[in-house]
Amino acid sequence: MNVSNIQAQHFMQCWGAQANYKPVEVSHTMGCYIYTTDGRKIFDLRSAHECINLGFNHPTVIEAMKRQMDSVIYVTDDFATAPTAMLAQKLAQLAPGNPNKKVWFGQSGAAAIEAAIKAARMYQYIRTFKEGKIADAPNQYPYPYKIIARYKSWHGSTSGAASAGGDPRRWFQEPFTVPGVVFAPEANAYRAPENDPLWSADYLEYIIEQEGGSNKVAAVLLEPVVGSNGIIPPPPGYMQRVREICDRWGLLLIADETMSGMGRTGKFFAIEHFDVVPDIIVMGKALGVYCPLSACIMSEEVSRVFDDNIFGHGQSFSGHALGCAAALESIRVLQEDGVMENCVAMGQYLGNALKQLGSQYTQVGDVRGMGLFWTMELVHDRESKTPLRKTTEKYTPTVVSDIARYLLEEENIYVPADKFGIWVVPPLIVTQEEVDMLIGAIGRALAKFVK
Ligand SMILES: Cc1ncc(COP(=O)(O)O)c(C=O)c1O
């Protein structure tokens, strides 16, 4: 039986033309590695779409899942199970701010983003019409409904989430994007004017005012550290400015931690680096470890609007006990078994090595990251900063896809082929020896493909 051929014939690959789909057949996975049936051992430098922060097959997580499978895997939310209750409580406590929060569970980041958008709009509707808190315009305006998202962001592929994605994947939704989203610029120190690193926060405020301020805008939605659009930590002071702007205009701040959460940046939530308390946090990917699980964590103030109003959102399998048991054990491992410490220490070591390596090539424009979340952005030259892979070239073969192919075929290292540069996102259990191996391979790739 040729599994690869059968899969290619009957399985629809995400975001790809199917004719050239040739999946590599896997025999098993362990730690940072994918073992193939033809005897290869491949380092997963994208952590399985950033889902396996603990590496593959973590023994105590598998043990917790097996134990949970013997009691209850899933019941509807008319019933309570220990893992579902404990995980909701744990996330409410771990997320910054007052722990009296509420959590909705889904199975994808996109579904949790949809929950966050609905919650933000409902909150503003109640505030406007039931509490009469209109700030500065006549009340014949509709309630605040607009979501300000940013370019160079991604929040998932369902209609609402994709419509808020500042990424070429939104274009597949057009012209049927869901109305009510306005885009602000991303915050990228590498591309900001030297004397004005916070220009994009000023522009965000300008957009809020021009879009109707408190009377029309419900929330700002952002990734605290941008993920798939280039691993972009914000310039110092940016997140605090955004929080202050949201407070001044009465807007909610939604932090999408689907990729940056679960310890990826060296803290449990990336937003903790900035000492900012968002109103809603969205999680997904690594949360459920080996189970599809996502969460929309709402502050007490936001969740309270649903005490007497219907939370109009839902999914089968919400609060899946097996996924919640895996997540709880994963959080324990992250916090108690030294994985977060390893992420910080290896992150520093990896970041320094990447910067040192990048400095030898004029086409490595920027080396940036936090924790074990790093990228090397490739540019035409340092002066112009023209990207070697433009936004419009996500689906075009570029030097980035050449490097990805080389790393997979010659170095047995798996990285995505469609980013703005080299994606360096190992599982958080990576060792120093493995980092050295990765740096050696990336160095050989740079020597071969860039100047
Ligand atoms: C920041 C962010 N939010 C949301 C999503 C959507 O998650 P999912 O693919 O589970 O719907 C993604 C997926 O890449 C993401 O990176």
The ligand as a Gaussian input file, in Angstrom:
#p B3LYP/6-31G(d) Opt

LIG

0 1
 C       -2.161000      34.127000      14.950000
 C       -3.125000      33.118000      14.399000
 N       -4.423000      33.208000      14.709000
 C       -5.330000      32.331000      14.270000
 C       -4.952000      31.288000      13.440000
 C       -5.967000      30.322000      12.945000
 O       -5.828000      29.110000      13.598000
 P       -6.504000      27.802000      12.953000
 O       -5.681000      27.451000      11.754000
 O       -6.399000      26.779000      14.055000
 O       -7.896000      28.165000      12.638000
 C       -3.618000      31.149000      13.075000
 C       -3.191000      30.062000      12.186000
 O       -2.134000      30.042000      11.634000
 C       -2.669000      32.088000      13.572000
 O       -1.376000      32.013000      13.260000

